[in-house]
Amino acid sequence: MNTKSGKKSQSAMEYLMTYGWAVLIIGVVLAALVSLGTFNSALWGPRASAGSCKVFRSTAITTLEGVCNNVIPQSVAQFNGQSSYISTGTTGLPTGSSARSVFGWIYTPASPSWNGIFGYGTAAGGQLSALWLGNSGHTNNCLYFAGYADDAQATSPLCPSPNTWYFIGYTYTSGSTSVTLYVDGQSQTHSLAGASAGPLSTVLGSSYIGKDPENVDLFQGFISNVQVYNTALDANQVQALYMEGIGGVPVNLQYIVGWWPLNGDFNDYSGNGNAGTPTSVSFTSSWTSGYTTP
């Protein structure tokens, strides 16, 4: 009787161990699939093709044309952090201390010393408006803005983590001495502190996606859907743009002056013709890991 009971217990243990390992392996596989975004229902549907939606401008009306339903892009732009960037046109970009808003989606695999995201102006005298993820001398991977002779600076406590997609950007009110930085719809307003702090003094020269106008800080990771407005979007408009997701269209057509979806091409779909010229930038369709629908 005891022998039979012992054999049954042994068989039960062998059964549990065999199937326990199987369950563990399945759990690991499922966890990997979740991390890759496989079960994100927003990623199951069709993806937008390059140029499927654009801004149409005429003397009478400014409107969207094409398939503009905020579906996710087929691909995003990939930057190597060493030699890749996009040079764009500057038509219509805000100058001097005029109002502006710049937003886009970014993903970084690590925290390099600096990560230039979008900047324009002239390096001479530092008369530029530029957005970085800062590190060296600043809090690691936190959003950072600089302008006005490189002395008007704002560092945000809003700090994107590596290996996750984030919606980032800033707004600036004409003539102001502060800038409002955004990460995933959360905002912090900062004075433009520095030795010569004051309103921005941006002089149009060069314009880049993936580095700053001083040509020293290059982005590593993915960038998608960069939008520039010549007005300061309000908090509700920024939230609406974030909630549209990575495939979102401009929320204020009257003031959009640059729109680079970076979905398979470098064209400007704002209607201003600021097409980009790439240097060592590629596109990838394997970008959905780390993206969560807002």
N, C-alpha and C positions, 0 to 999 in steps of 0.2 A: 504493500500500500504506500509506504514511504518512498519506495523506489519509483513507483508510477507518479507520485506527486512531484518528486524531484525532477523527473523527465519533463513533466508538463511545465514546471517552472522554468526549466532551462529552455524549452521550446518557446515559451512566451517571451523570455528575455532576448533570445536570438531574433524573434519576430520584431520586437520593439527596436532592437538595435539596427536591424536591416532597414526597416521602414523609417526609423528615426533619421538615419543618414539621408535617405531619399527625400524626406520632408525638409531637412536642413539644406540640401542642395537646391531644392525647388525654391526655398525661401531666399537663398543667396541670388539665384537667377532673377527672381521677381524684384528683389531690391535693386539689382543692376538695371533692369528694364525701367523701373520707376525713376532712377537717377538719370536715365537717358531721355526721359520724357515720353516714353512709349505709351503710357496710360493717360497722358494729357489729351483730353478729347478735343481741345482746341487745335491740336496738331494733326488730327485725322483727316480734316477736310481738304479741299483743293487749296493750292498755294498760288499767290499772285505771280504772274509773269512780269518780266521787265517791261516797264512803260505802260502797264495796263491802266493806270490812272494818272492824269496830269491836270494841271491848272491851265485853263484856256482864258486868254485875255483879249478883250476888244475895247474899243472906245466906249461901248455901252454897258458891258457886263464882264464880270470875272466869275468863272464857274469851274466846276470839275467836270472832266470828260473821261469816259471809259468805264472800266469795272472798278468802282471805288467803294468796296464793301468791307474794307479793313481786314481782309484775309491775310494770313501770314505770308511773308515773302518766300520765294523758292530758294534764294541764297542771300548771303550777307558778305560784306567786305572783310577780308582777313589781312591783318598787318603784323609784320614780323618783329617790330620793335627796334630794328637796326637800320633798315634802308628803305622802308616802305611808307608812302604817304600819297595824298591826292592834292594836287594844286588846282584850285577852282578860279572861275572868274569872279569879279567883284561888283558887277552891275547891281545897283540898288542897295548894296550893303550899307548899314548905318555908319555915318562918319561923325567926327567931332564928339560931342556929348549928347547926341540924339538918342532917342529911346531904341531899345532892341530886346530881342528874346532869341535864345539859341537852345535847341533841344535835340536829343537823339538817344539812341539805345546803344549800350556798350556792354562788352563782356571781356574780362581780363583773366588769364589763367594764373597770374602771379602778381606780385607787387614790385615792379621794377623801380629804379630810383625816381623816375618821372614818367608820366604818361600824357603826352600832349594829345588832346582830343579834337579841338577845333579852335582856330585862331586866325585873325586877319588884322591888317594894319601894316605898319612899317617897323622893322627892327631898329631903324635909326632913331635913337632917342627913346625907344621902347614905346612909341605911340601906337599901341595895339590893344586889342581885346581878345583875351585868350583863356581857355578853360583847360585845366589839367586834372589828373589824379596825382596828388602830391605825395612825396615821400621824403627825400633828402632834405632835412631841416624842417620838415613839416610832419604832421601825423600821417602815418602810413595809409596810402590808398584813399585819402579823403579828398573830396572835391575842393578845387582851388581855382581862384580867378585872379588875373592880374591885368592891369591897364594903367594908363596915365604915367608915361615915362618909367614904367616898371616899378613904381613906388606905391601905387594904389593897389593894395592887395587884400584879398579876403580868403581865409581858410575856413572851411565848414567842418562841423563835427559829423556831417553826413558822410559816412564812409562805406562805399560798396565793398562787399567781400569778393574774393576771387571765385571764379568758376560759376558765376551767377549773372544773369542778364539784369541790367538796371536801366531805368529811364532817368536821364540826368540833364541838367541844363541850368540856365540862369535868365533872369529878367533884369532890365535896367531902365529906370525912368529918366527921361530927358533932364540933363543938368544935375542929376542927383550925385551925392557923395557916398552912396551905398549901393549894394547889389544884392539881389535875392537869389540864393542857390537852391536847387531842387534835386532830390533823389527820390524816385518813386512817389512823386506827389507831395512829399514832406519838404518843408521849406525852412530856411534860416536866412534872415537878412543881416548883412554885415557891412560895417563902414569900410570904405576903401582907405585903409590905414597905410601910412608910409611917410617918408620924409617930405614928399611933395603932394600929399593926398589932396584930392579935389575931384571935380567931375572928370569923366573920361575925356580923353583927347585923341581919338582914333583917327589916324591918317591912312586912307586907303593906299595899299601897296600890294602886298601879296595876301593870299587867302589859302588856308590849308585845312584838310581833314586828316587827322592822324599825326599832326605835329604842330608846333607853334611857329609864328612868323620869324622867330630868331633862329630857327633851323637846328635846334639842339635837342629837343625832347620829342622822341618818336613813340607812337603808341604800339603796344603789343596786345593783340587779341582781335576781337570782332567789333565792328561798328555798323549800325544800320539806321536808316530813316532820320537823317539829319535835317532839321528845319530851322530856318532863320527868318525872323519877322522884324520889321522896322517899327515895332511898337512894343510896349511892355505888356505882355499878356497878364490878365488878372489870375488870381488863384483858382477860380472856377474853370477858366479856359485851360490852364495847365493841368488840372485834375482831369478834365474831359479828354485832353490829348493823351494823358497817361492811360486812362481807362480804355481808349481805343486799342491799345496794345502796340506791338512792334510793327504792325502793318497800318497804323493809323494815318489818316490823311490830315492836311492842315485844318486847323480849327478857325482860322481867321483869314479868309481868302483876300480880303482887302489889303492886308499888310504882309502877306508872305512874299519874301524876296529871294529866298533860296531854299530848294527842296531836293535833297539827294537821297532817294530811297536806298541806293547802293544794292539794288536787287538785280545783279547780273550786268549792270552797266554803270557809268559814272555821270550820266546825264542829270541836268538840273530840270526838274519838272514843275518849277514855280512859274515858268513862262518868261523868266528873265534871261535865259540862255547862258547861265554860268556853269557850263559843262566842265567836268573835272578831267584833269590829265593825270593818270596814275603813274607811280613809280614803284615797281615791285609789289603791287597789291593784287591779290588773287580773290576769287570768290569761292565760297564753299556752301554746299547744300546741307552739310552735316553740322548744323549750328544749334539745334533745338535743345540740346542738353543744357540744363540750368535755366530754361525759360519757363515761366509760369504765367498764365493768363491773369491780368490784373482783375 
